[in-house]
């Protein structure tokens, strides 16, 4: 019959502790994205107000008014998984809001970059290229249309 030794108990307890630590690390970044959902709720409320302008579903729902996107900055639309930027006056660009490093949602736009809170990656507002790693791939460009003062996904 096998006896339970002190060494077996210590190894078992250590293995359970290691499993708990690795499980906690696997969810790294998830609380940050949950906080972004709460922070983004007011931003997504503005485009919903433009819904009455839709007639017969001919045009997609507007993401925002052009005045909502600051020149030299941008805005993240979490529900649509897109970030819209205005690198120069009247020039609007859109990119995926999913960081290419580990799939976290980008949190905001400041100082000419789209910023990921998980590991610090930064992307250019002009072309989505990596401005600061650890990401090594640019953000995917999304197609938008500017119709008067409305910005819509194409």
C-alpha positions as CSV (number, residue, x, y, z in Angstrom):
1,X,0.0,0.0,0.0
2,X,1.2,3.5,-0.8
3,X,1.9,5.8,2.2
4,X,1.3,9.6,2.0
5,X,4.5,11.3,2.8
6,X,5.2,14.8,3.7
7,X,6.9,15.3,0.4
8,X,3.7,14.2,-1.5
9,X,1.6,16.6,0.5
10,X,3.9,19.5,-0.1
11,X,4.1,18.8,-3.9
12,X,0.3,18.5,-4.1
13,X,-0.2,21.8,-2.3
14,X,2.4,23.6,-4.4
15,X,0.9,22.2,-7.6
16,X,-2.6,23.5,-6.6
17,X,-1.1,26.9,-5.7
18,X,0.6,27.1,-9.1
19,X,-2.6,26.2,-10.9
20,X,-4.4,29.0,-9.1
21,X,-1.7,31.6,-10.0
22,X,-1.7,30.5,-13.7
23,X,-5.5,30.7,-13.9
24,X,-5.4,34.2,-12.5
25,X,-2.7,35.2,-15.0
26,X,-4.7,33.8,-17.9
27,X,-7.4,36.4,-17.4
28,X,-5.0,39.3,-17.4
29,X,-6.5,42.3,-19.1
30,X,-10.2,41.1,-18.8
31,X,-11.0,43.5,-15.9
32,X,-9.5,46.4,-17.8
33,X,-11.8,45.7,-20.8
34,X,-14.8,45.4,-18.5
35,X,-14.0,48.8,-17.1
36,X,-13.8,50.2,-20.6
37,X,-17.4,49.0,-21.3
38,X,-18.6,51.2,-18.5
39,X,-16.5,54.1,-19.6
40,X,-17.7,53.7,-23.2
41,X,-21.4,53.6,-22.5
42,X,-21.9,57.4,-22.8
43,X,-19.9,57.5,-26.0
44,X,-22.2,54.9,-27.6
45,X,-25.3,56.8,-26.6
46,X,-24.7,59.6,-29.0
47,X,-24.8,57.5,-32.2
48,X,-28.1,55.9,-31.1
49,X,-29.7,59.3,-31.1
50,X,-29.2,59.5,-34.8
51,X,-31.3,56.4,-35.5
52,X,-34.4,58.3,-36.5
53,X,-32.5,59.6,-39.6
54,X,-32.5,56.1,-41.0
55,X,-35.1,55.6,-43.7
56,X,-36.0,52.1,-44.8
57,X,-32.6,50.8,-43.7
58,X,-30.9,52.3,-46.8
59,X,-28.0,53.7,-44.8
60,X,-26.2,52.1,-41.9
61,X,-26.6,53.7,-38.5
62,X,-24.2,56.6,-37.9
63,X,-21.3,56.0,-35.5
64,X,-20.9,59.6,-34.7
65,X,-21.0,63.2,-35.9
66,X,-17.8,64.6,-37.4
67,X,-17.8,67.1,-34.5
68,X,-17.5,64.2,-32.1
69,X,-14.1,63.2,-33.4
70,X,-11.4,65.6,-32.3
71,X,-8.7,66.7,-34.7
72,X,-5.5,65.0,-33.9
73,X,-7.4,62.4,-31.8
74,X,-10.2,59.9,-32.1
75,X,-12.9,57.9,-30.3
76,X,-13.3,54.2,-29.5
77,X,-16.7,52.7,-30.3
78,X,-16.5,49.4,-28.3
79,X,-19.9,48.1,-29.3
80,X,-18.9,48.3,-33.0
81,X,-15.3,47.2,-32.3
82,X,-14.0,50.3,-34.2
83,X,-11.9,53.4,-33.4
84,X,-12.4,56.5,-35.6
85,X,-9.6,59.1,-35.8
86,X,-9.1,62.5,-37.4
87,X,-5.4,62.8,-38.1
88,X,-5.9,66.1,-40.0
89,X,-8.8,68.5,-40.3
90,X,-11.6,66.8,-42.3
91,X,-9.6,63.5,-42.7
92,X,-11.3,60.6,-41.0
93,X,-9.9,57.1,-40.6
94,X,-11.2,53.9,-38.9
95,X,-9.4,50.9,-37.5
96,X,-10.3,47.7,-35.6
97,X,-10.5,48.4,-31.8
98,X,-8.8,45.0,-31.1
99,X,-5.1,45.2,-30.3
100,X,-3.0,42.9,-32.5
101,X,-0.8,41.9,-29.6
102,X,-3.2,39.7,-27.5
103,X,-6.7,40.8,-28.6
104,X,-7.5,43.3,-25.9
105,X,-9.8,46.2,-26.7
106,X,-8.0,49.5,-27.1
107,X,-9.1,52.0,-24.5
108,X,-8.7,55.4,-26.0
109,X,-6.9,57.9,-28.2
110,X,-4.4,60.5,-27.0
111,X,-1.2,62.2,-28.1
112,X,-1.6,61.0,-31.7
113,X,-1.9,57.3,-30.8
114,X,-4.6,54.6,-30.2
115,X,-3.7,53.1,-26.9
116,X,-4.1,49.5,-25.5
117,X,-4.3,49.3,-21.7
118,X,-3.3,45.6,-21.4
119,X,0.4,45.8,-22.3
120,X,1.0,49.3,-23.5
121,X,0.9,49.0,-27.3
122,X,0.3,52.2,-29.2
123,X,-0.9,52.6,-32.8
124,X,-0.7,55.6,-35.1
125,X,-4.0,57.5,-35.7
126,X,-2.9,58.1,-39.3
127,X,-2.5,54.5,-40.5
128,X,-2.9,52.1,-37.6
129,X,0.8,51.2,-37.6
130,X,2.6,50.2,-34.4
131,X,4.0,53.3,-32.7
132,X,5.0,51.4,-29.5
133,X,5.1,47.6,-28.8
134,X,4.8,44.9,-27.8
135,X,2.3,44.6,-30.7
136,X,4.1,43.9,-34.0
137,X,1.2,44.1,-36.4
138,X,-0.8,47.3,-37.3
139,X,-4.5,47.6,-36.5
140,X,-6.8,46.5,-39.3
141,X,-8.2,49.4,-41.3
142,X,-12.0,49.6,-41.5
143,X,-14.0,51.4,-44.2
144,X,-16.1,54.4,-43.2
145,X,-18.1,57.0,-45.1
146,X,-18.6,60.6,-44.2
147,X,-22.0,61.7,-45.3
148,X,-22.4,65.4,-44.5
149,X,-21.7,65.5,-40.7
150,X,-22.3,61.8,-40.1
151,X,-19.6,59.1,-40.0
152,X,-20.9,55.6,-40.9
153,X,-19.3,52.2,-41.3
154,X,-19.2,51.4,-45.0
